[in-house]
Amino acid sequence: MTRAARDPNQRDSQIQRSGNGDSRIGTGRGGPLLSTEQMERYSRQTILEEVGVAGQRTLLDSKVLIIGAGGLGSPAAIYLAAAGVGTLGIVDGDRVDLSNLHRQVMHFSHDIGRPKTQSAQRTLEDINPDVSVIPFQTVLTSENALAVLDAFDVIVNGSDNFPTRYLVNDASVMLGKPMVDASILKWEGQATVFLPGRGCYRCLFPTPPPPGTVPSCAEGGIVGALAGFMGTLQAIETVKILLGMGETLANRLAIVDALTFDVRTLRWSRDPNCPVCGDHPTVTALIDYDAFCGVPSRAHAEPAHVPESEPVVDVVRAKAMVDTEQALLLDVRESWEWVTARIPGATHIPMGQIPTRLTEIPHDRPVVVYCATGQRSGAVTEALRQAGYPRVFNVAGGIVAWMNERLPVETGSDNSRKPEPGNRKPRRRATP
């Protein structure tokens, strides 16, 4: 159990100073803790001995910040709102897209094109009018993170990229905020809790993975219901922290394989040499996290758009170019993706190896580049054109679109042997 759960007196003191210095609880001041409507709304929750009326008042006076209104942030926010957490901050700079809707359950078809924070605010306030939603329609940066996080009691991290994960971690440590963390990819989810003084994300993952080695859910895929499962787990952990009840996932990493429902728990410890939370921290101010993770800067990036002249071909045209124009078919995905499924006759050069293997790419014939859905291959296409390859084309929709047209694919390694399940290695997860 946590210290708060073992020491009832400590829990009482937490309740008395909950939310904005509200002194109504435990002070004998007149007036009910909950309204008649609140007594009915939360009746199935207040009947729990770990919650009670005083605990419900604590939740109503609490403030939780959710980073990302996506696959993890949506279920976490919905259940925290339903539980009566009085103030929810939502940080997200994106707009709702059709491809979000299979897992981001705060948003609906009529929200497509709207800012996610706007959609989230409407949904959460419809669920529970007791909840005040504070939208932050922005990208979290080193310049604004401390100011955004400072007013909240607990941080729920549902971000979808490593620079933001390290940024949120460092800001939470510097402000002394508990952080509830989760990540998902394909059929696997991971979750843990970082409590002040007991370690942080850098203790568990000291350095970010090389760029391109961990796919996003747009590249690797995600089962929508898994996002709901892991986001709901984050909501449960948050409620336990706010109430000071139960045993959280602090210093434990829960790993869920939804295909087999194999659930493992790995113990981890605070690193006394951690540069952020260690005994002698060397990172005492927020840094450039894009540079730290080796990715292009997002802070001043222009909105993504597709120029009219961008060299994009659909899968039918791509197949025709390979069949009749002797085009080189270039697969820029990672090795594990290549083994899972690939287009017959393709040459495999992972995206990260392109700069050192340019001699393998011909100048004198067309080059058709593909990845999972067209994002990575689009970046490679642009880079190759800038490097002097004039006849390079990106396959719109990638191998997913190719398979949708029922065009042929191969599986297995180069010697046609399929990978054995027992040889799969766990991968770090970044996102919803």
C-alpha positions as CSV (number, residue, x, y, z in Angstrom):
1,M,0.0,0.0,0.0
2,T,1.0,3.6,-0.5
3,R,2.1,5.7,2.5
4,A,-1.2,7.6,2.3
5,A,-3.2,4.4,2.5
6,R,-1.2,3.1,5.5
7,D,-1.5,6.3,7.5
8,P,-5.1,7.5,7.9
9,N,-4.0,10.7,9.6
10,Q,-1.9,11.6,6.5
11,R,-5.0,10.9,4.3
12,D,-7.1,13.2,6.6
13,S,-4.6,16.0,6.2
14,Q,-4.6,15.6,2.4
15,I,-8.4,15.9,2.4
16,Q,-8.4,19.0,4.5
17,R,-6.1,20.9,2.2
18,S,-7.6,19.5,-1.1
19,G,-8.2,21.7,-4.0
20,N,-7.6,25.5,-3.9
21,G,-7.3,25.5,-0.1
22,D,-10.9,24.5,0.4
23,S,-11.3,24.2,4.2
24,R,-14.8,22.9,4.3
25,I,-13.8,19.3,4.7
26,G,-13.0,18.1,8.2
27,T,-13.2,21.6,9.7
28,G,-16.7,21.5,11.1
29,R,-17.8,24.4,8.8
30,G,-21.5,24.4,8.1
31,G,-23.1,23.2,4.9
32,P,-23.2,19.8,3.2
33,L,-20.2,18.4,1.4
34,L,-22.3,17.3,-1.6
35,S,-25.5,18.6,-3.1
36,T,-28.6,16.4,-3.3
37,E,-27.9,15.8,-7.0
38,Q,-24.3,15.0,-6.4
39,M,-25.3,12.5,-3.7
40,E,-27.4,10.7,-6.2
41,R,-24.9,11.0,-9.1
42,Y,-22.0,9.6,-7.2
43,S,-24.0,7.2,-5.0
44,R,-22.4,4.0,-6.4
45,Q,-19.0,5.5,-5.7
46,T,-19.5,7.1,-2.3
47,I,-20.8,3.9,-0.9
48,L,-17.3,2.5,-1.2
49,E,-15.5,2.7,2.1
50,E,-12.3,4.0,0.3
51,V,-14.2,6.9,-1.2
52,G,-17.2,8.0,1.0
53,V,-18.6,11.5,0.9
54,A,-15.4,13.1,2.0
55,G,-13.4,11.3,-0.7
56,Q,-15.9,12.4,-3.3
57,R,-15.5,16.0,-2.2
58,T,-11.7,15.5,-2.6
59,L,-12.2,14.4,-6.2
60,L,-14.5,17.4,-6.9
61,D,-11.8,19.7,-5.6
62,S,-9.0,18.0,-7.5
63,K,-7.3,19.1,-10.7
64,V,-5.9,16.7,-13.3
65,L,-4.1,17.6,-16.5
66,I,-4.4,15.2,-19.4
67,I,-1.7,15.4,-22.1
68,G,-3.3,14.4,-25.4
69,A,-7.0,14.0,-26.3
70,G,-6.3,10.9,-28.3
71,G,-6.5,7.1,-27.8
72,L,-5.4,7.2,-24.1
73,G,-6.5,10.6,-23.2
74,S,-10.1,10.0,-24.3
75,P,-11.0,7.1,-22.0
76,A,-9.0,8.5,-19.2
77,A,-10.8,11.9,-19.4
78,I,-14.2,10.3,-19.8
79,Y,-13.9,8.2,-16.7
80,L,-12.3,11.0,-14.6
81,A,-15.1,13.3,-15.6
82,A,-17.7,10.6,-14.7
83,A,-15.9,10.0,-11.4
84,G,-16.3,13.7,-10.5
85,V,-12.8,15.1,-10.8
86,G,-13.7,18.7,-10.7
87,T,-11.2,20.3,-13.0
88,L,-9.7,18.6,-16.1
89,G,-7.1,20.3,-18.3
90,I,-6.8,18.9,-21.8
91,V,-3.6,19.6,-23.8
92,D,-3.7,18.9,-27.6
93,G,-2.8,20.9,-30.6
94,D,-4.5,18.7,-33.2
95,R,-7.9,18.6,-34.9
96,V,-10.2,15.6,-35.1
97,D,-9.6,13.4,-38.1
98,L,-11.6,10.5,-39.5
99,S,-8.8,8.1,-38.7
100,N,-9.0,9.0,-35.0
101,L,-12.5,7.8,-34.4
102,H,-11.9,4.1,-34.1
103,R,-10.1,4.6,-30.8
104,Q,-10.5,8.3,-29.6
105,V,-13.9,7.9,-28.1
106,M,-14.3,11.5,-26.9
107,H,-14.8,12.6,-30.5
108,F,-17.6,11.9,-33.0
109,S,-18.1,12.0,-36.8
110,H,-19.6,15.5,-36.5
111,D,-16.4,16.7,-34.8
112,I,-14.2,16.0,-37.8
113,G,-12.1,19.2,-38.4
114,R,-12.7,20.6,-35.0
115,P,-9.9,21.2,-32.5
116,K,-9.7,18.2,-30.2
117,T,-9.8,20.3,-27.1
118,Q,-13.1,21.8,-28.2
119,S,-14.6,18.4,-29.0
120,A,-13.3,17.1,-25.6
121,Q,-14.7,20.0,-23.6
122,R,-18.2,19.5,-25.1
123,T,-18.1,15.7,-24.5
124,L,-16.8,15.9,-20.9
125,E,-19.2,18.7,-19.8
126,D,-22.1,16.7,-21.3
127,I,-21.1,13.7,-19.3
128,N,-20.8,15.7,-16.0
129,P,-21.8,19.3,-15.5
130,D,-19.8,19.3,-12.2
131,V,-16.6,19.2,-14.3
132,S,-14.8,22.3,-15.4
133,V,-12.7,21.6,-18.5
134,I,-9.7,23.9,-19.3
135,P,-8.6,23.5,-22.9
136,F,-5.0,24.0,-24.0
137,Q,-5.2,23.9,-27.9
138,T,-1.4,24.0,-28.2
139,V,1.7,21.9,-28.6
140,L,3.4,21.5,-25.2
141,T,6.9,23.0,-25.4
142,S,9.8,23.8,-23.1
143,E,8.6,27.4,-23.1
144,N,5.1,26.7,-21.8
145,A,5.2,23.3,-20.1
146,L,5.9,24.5,-16.5
147,A,3.2,27.1,-16.6
148,V,0.6,24.7,-18.0
149,L,1.4,21.8,-15.5
150,D,1.8,24.0,-12.4
151,A,-1.8,24.4,-11.4
152,F,-2.7,20.7,-11.5
153,D,-2.5,17.9,-8.9
154,V,-1.8,14.9,-11.1
155,I,-0.5,14.7,-14.7
156,V,-1.9,11.9,-17.0
157,N,0.5,11.4,-19.9
158,G,-1.1,10.1,-23.1
159,S,1.3,11.8,-25.5
160,D,2.2,10.1,-28.8
161,N,5.8,11.1,-29.3
162,F,9.1,10.8,-27.4
163,P,10.0,14.5,-27.2
164,T,6.8,15.2,-25.4
165,R,7.1,12.2,-23.1
166,Y,10.5,13.3,-21.9
167,L,9.3,17.0,-21.6
168,V,6.3,16.0,-19.5
169,N,8.4,13.8,-17.3
170,D,11.1,16.5,-16.7
171,A,8.5,19.2,-16.0
172,S,6.6,16.9,-13.6
173,V,9.7,16.1,-11.7
174,M,10.7,19.8,-11.4
175,L,7.2,20.7,-10.2
176,G,6.9,17.7,-7.9
177,K,3.8,16.4,-9.7
178,P,2.7,12.7,-9.8
179,M,2.5,11.4,-13.3
180,V,0.4,8.5,-14.6
181,D,1.9,7.2,-17.8
182,A,0.8,4.7,-20.5
183,S,1.6,3.8,-24.1
184,I,0.1,1.5,-26.7
185,L,1.0,0.0,-30.0
186,K,-0.6,-2.8,-32.0
187,W,-1.9,-5.3,-29.4
188,E,0.4,-4.2,-26.5
189,G,0.1,-1.7,-23.8
190,Q,2.3,-0.5,-21.0
191,A,1.5,1.6,-17.9
192,T,3.3,2.9,-14.8
193,V,3.1,5.6,-12.2
194,F,5.8,8.1,-11.3
195,L,5.6,9.6,-7.8
196,P,7.8,12.4,-6.6
197,G,10.9,11.0,-4.9
198,R,10.4,7.5,-6.3
199,G,11.8,7.8,-9.8
200,C,10.8,9.1,-13.2
201,Y,10.5,8.1,-16.8
202,R,14.2,8.6,-17.3
203,C,15.0,6.1,-14.6
204,L,13.1,3.5,-16.7
205,F,14.1,4.8,-20.1
206,P,17.3,6.8,-19.7
207,T,17.7,7.6,-23.4
208,P,15.2,7.9,-26.3
209,P,15.3,5.2,-29.0
210,P,16.9,6.1,-32.3
211,P,14.6,8.0,-34.6
212,G,12.4,5.8,-36.7
213,T,12.9,2.6,-34.7
214,V,9.6,2.8,-32.9
215,P,6.6,3.3,-35.2
216,S,3.7,5.5,-34.4
217,C,0.2,4.0,-34.4
218,A,-0.3,5.5,-37.8
219,E,2.6,3.3,-39.0
220,G,2.4,0.2,-36.8
221,G,-1.4,0.2,-36.1
222,I,-3.4,0.0,-32.9
223,V,-6.5,-2.0,-31.7
224,G,-8.9,0.7,-30.6
225,A,-10.3,-1.2,-27.6
226,L,-6.7,-1.5,-26.2
227,A,-6.5,2.3,-26.0
228,G,-9.8,2.2,-24.0
229,F,-8.4,-0.5,-21.7
230,M,-5.1,1.3,-21.0
231,G,-6.6,4.8,-20.7
232,T,-9.2,3.5,-18.3
233,L,-6.3,2.0,-16.2
234,Q,-4.8,5.5,-16.2
235,A,-8.0,6.9,-14.8
236,I,-8.1,4.2,-12.0
237,E,-4.5,5.0,-11.0
238,T,-5.3,8.7,-11.0
239,V,-8.3,8.3,-8.7
240,K,-6.2,6.2,-6.3
241,I,-3.5,8.9,-6.1
242,L,-6.1,11.7,-5.5
243,L,-7.8,9.7,-2.8
244,G,-4.5,8.4,-1.3
245,M,-5.9,4.9,-1.4
246,G,-4.7,1.5,-2.6
247,E,-1.4,0.5,-4.2
248,T,-0.5,2.3,-7.4
249,L,1.7,1.2,-10.2
250,A,4.6,3.2,-8.8
251,N,7.9,1.5,-9.5
252,R,6.1,-1.2,-11.5
253,L,5.6,-1.4,-15.2
254,A,2.5,-3.3,-16.3
255,I,2.8,-4.8,-19.8
256,V,-0.4,-6.1,-21.4
257,D,-0.4,-8.4,-24.5
258,A,-4.0,-8.1,-25.6
259,L,-3.7,-11.0,-28.1
260,T,-3.0,-13.5,-25.4
261,F,-4.0,-11.4,-22.4
262,D,-0.7,-12.1,-20.9
263,V,-0.1,-9.5,-18.2
264,R,3.4,-9.0,-16.8
265,T,4.6,-6.7,-14.1
266,L,8.2,-5.6,-14.1
267,R,9.7,-3.9,-11.1
268,W,11.9,-0.8,-11.6
269,S,13.7,1.5,-9.2
270,R,14.7,5.1,-8.9
271,D,18.1,5.7,-10.4
272,P,20.2,7.8,-7.9
273,N,22.3,8.9,-10.9
274,C,19.3,10.0,-12.9
275,P,20.1,13.4,-14.5
276,V,16.6,14.7,-13.5
277,C,15.4,13.1,-10.3
278,G,18.7,11.6,-9.0
279,D,20.7,12.6,-6.0
280,H,22.7,15.2,-8.0
281,P,20.6,16.2,-10.9
282,T,22.3,17.8,-13.9
283,V,19.2,18.7,-15.9
284,T,17.6,21.4,-13.8
285,A,15.8,23.3,-16.5
286,L,13.8,22.2,-19.5
287,I,15.8,21.5,-22.6
288,D,15.3,21.1,-26.4
289,Y,13.6,17.8,-26.4
290,D,13.4,17.5,-30.2
291,A,17.2,17.7,-30.3
292,F,17.5,15.3,-27.4
293,C,15.4,12.7,-29.2
294,G,17.1,13.5,-32.6
295,V,13.9,14.5,-34.4
296,P,13.1,17.6,-36.4
297,S,11.8,20.5,-34.4
298,R,8.0,20.7,-33.9
299,A,7.8,24.0,-32.1
300,H,7.9,26.2,-35.1
301,A,6.9,23.7,-37.8
302,E,4.5,24.7,-40.5
303,P,1.2,22.8,-40.6
304,A,1.5,19.7,-42.6
305,H,0.2,20.0,-46.1
306,V,0.5,18.2,-49.4
307,P,1.8,20.5,-52.2
308,E,0.0,20.2,-55.5
309,S,3.3,19.1,-57.2
310,E,4.1,16.4,-54.6
311,P,5.1,13.2,-56.5
312,V,2.4,10.8,-55.2
313,V,1.0,7.8,-57.1
314,D,-1.8,5.5,-56.1
315,V,-1.1,1.7,-55.8
316,V,-2.5,0.9,-59.2
317,R,-0.2,3.4,-60.9
318,A,2.7,2.2,-58.7
319,K,2.2,-1.4,-59.8
320,A,2.0,-0.3,-63.4
321,M,5.3,1.6,-63.1
322,V,7.0,-1.5,-61.6
323,D,5.5,-3.8,-64.3
324,T,6.1,-1.7,-67.4
325,E,8.6,1.0,-66.6
326,Q,11.2,-1.1,-64.6
327,A,10.8,1.2,-61.6
328,L,12.6,0.2,-58.4
329,L,10.2,-0.6,-55.7
330,L,11.7,0.7,-52.4
331,D,10.4,-0.4,-49.0
332,V,11.6,2.0,-46.2
333,R,9.9,0.3,-43.3
334,E,11.7,-1.5,-40.4
335,S,12.9,-5.1,-40.6
336,W,10.1,-6.4,-38.4
337,E,7.5,-4.8,-40.8
338,W,9.3,-6.3,-43.8
339,V,9.0,-9.8,-42.4
340,T,5.3,-9.3,-41.6
341,A,4.3,-8.4,-45.2
342,R,6.0,-6.9,-48.2
343,I,5.3,-6.2,-51.9
344,P,7.0,-8.9,-54.1
345,G,10.2,-7.7,-55.7
346,A,10.8,-4.8,-53.4
347,T,14.2,-3.6,-52.3
348,H,14.4,-3.1,-48.5
349,I,16.3,-0.1,-47.1
350,P,14.9,1.1,-43.8
351,M,14.3,4.8,-43.6
352,G,17.1,5.5,-41.1
353,Q,19.7,3.8,-43.5
354,I,18.8,5.8,-46.6
355,P,21.5,8.4,-46.2
356,T,24.3,5.7,-46.0
357,R,22.9,3.5,-48.8
358,L,22.2,6.0,-51.6
359,T,24.5,4.1,-53.9
360,E,21.9,1.3,-54.0
361,I,19.2,3.6,-55.4
362,P,19.5,4.2,-59.2
363,H,19.3,7.6,-60.9
364,D,18.4,6.3,-64.3
365,R,15.1,4.7,-63.6
366,P,11.9,5.5,-61.6
367,V,11.9,4.8,-57.9
368,V,8.6,4.0,-56.2
369,V,8.8,4.3,-52.4
370,Y,6.4,2.8,-49.9
371,C,6.0,2.3,-46.2
372,A,3.0,1.3,-44.1
373,T,0.6,4.2,-44.8
374,G,2.6,6.7,-46.9
375,Q,4.0,9.0,-44.2
376,R,7.6,7.8,-43.9
377,S,7.8,7.1,-47.6
378,G,6.6,10.7,-48.3
379,A,9.5,12.0,-46.2
380,V,12.0,9.7,-48.0
381,T,10.6,10.8,-51.4
382,E,11.1,14.4,-50.6
383,A,14.6,13.8,-49.2
384,L,15.7,11.8,-52.3
385,R,14.4,14.4,-54.7
386,Q,16.3,17.1,-52.8
387,A,19.4,14.8,-53.1
388,G,19.1,14.8,-56.9
389,Y,16.8,11.9,-57.7
390,P,14.3,13.4,-60.0
391,R,12.1,10.4,-60.6
392,V,11.1,9.3,-57.1
393,F,7.4,8.7,-56.3
394,N,5.6,8.1,-53.0
395,V,2.9,5.4,-52.9
396,A,-0.2,6.9,-51.3
397,G,-1.6,4.8,-48.5
398,G,1.5,2.5,-48.5
399,I,1.2,-1.3,-48.2
400,V,-2.1,-1.0,-46.4
401,A,-3.7,0.6,-49.5
402,W,-1.9,-2.1,-51.7
403,M,-3.4,-4.9,-49.6
404,N,-6.8,-3.2,-49.7
405,E,-6.7,-3.5,-53.5
406,R,-6.0,-7.2,-53.1
407,L,-2.6,-6.9,-54.8
408,P,0.0,-9.6,-53.9
409,V,2.2,-9.6,-50.8
410,E,4.8,-11.9,-49.4
411,T,5.5,-12.7,-45.8
412,G,8.5,-14.2,-43.9
413,S,12.2,-13.4,-44.0
414,D,14.3,-13.4,-47.2
415,N,14.6,-17.2,-47.0
416,S,10.8,-17.4,-46.7
417,R,10.9,-18.5,-43.1
418,K,8.3,-16.9,-40.9
419,P,9.4,-15.5,-37.5
420,E,8.6,-17.7,-34.5
421,P,6.4,-16.0,-31.9
422,G,8.9,-16.9,-29.2
423,N,11.6,-14.8,-30.8
424,R,9.7,-11.6,-30.7
425,K,11.3,-8.9,-28.6
426,P,9.3,-6.4,-26.6
427,R,9.4,-2.9,-28.1
428,R,9.1,0.5,-26.5
429,R,5.8,2.1,-27.1
430,A,5.3,5.8,-27.8
431,T,1.7,6.5,-28.4
432,P,-1.9,6.1,-28.7
